Structure formats: C-alpha cells, structure tokens
C-alpha cells in the first residue's frame, strides 16, 4: 500500500480523479469568462469617457469586444458542460 502526502493511493479512484480534474477545469474556464467580461465593462466605461484602467476606443470597437466576449463565454460554458459530464462518469 503506497501512501503519498498522507493519502492512501489505493483508496483514490479514477472517478475521484475525474471529478477533481473536471472541477478544476470548470473553475479555470469560469475565471476566463470573468476576466474577459471585466475587460468588456472596463472598456465600456473608458469608451464612455470614464477611464478606469483602459485607454478606451470607439463604440464600434467596444461592440466587437462584446461579441468576442459572448463567443468566448459560449465556448467556455460548453467546455464546462462537457468536462462536467466527463468528470461525473463513474
């Protein structure tokens, strides 16, 4: 019986590894979604004349940014769902 960092390796199952991996990847994709939407909001303020951190731009540039954020969000949500199903397998 192998014990590594206080964990009995014989007791760790593939299902547990999948669940942990799926949770970690889901969290990572959620962070990506949050980061891109933060930039969308900050650029909207900058474009509206209230610069917080970004240099701003035009409303057309901002609309492209929103479209990009929506596409990235959809891709990440689909990835979260796929990884969640994979992680839920027994």
Secondary structure, DSSP 8 states (H G I E B T S, - for coil): --EETTEEGGG--HHHHHHHHHHHHHHHHHHHHHHHHHHHHHHHHHHTT--SSS----HHHHHHHHHHHHHHHHHHHHHHHHHHHHHT--
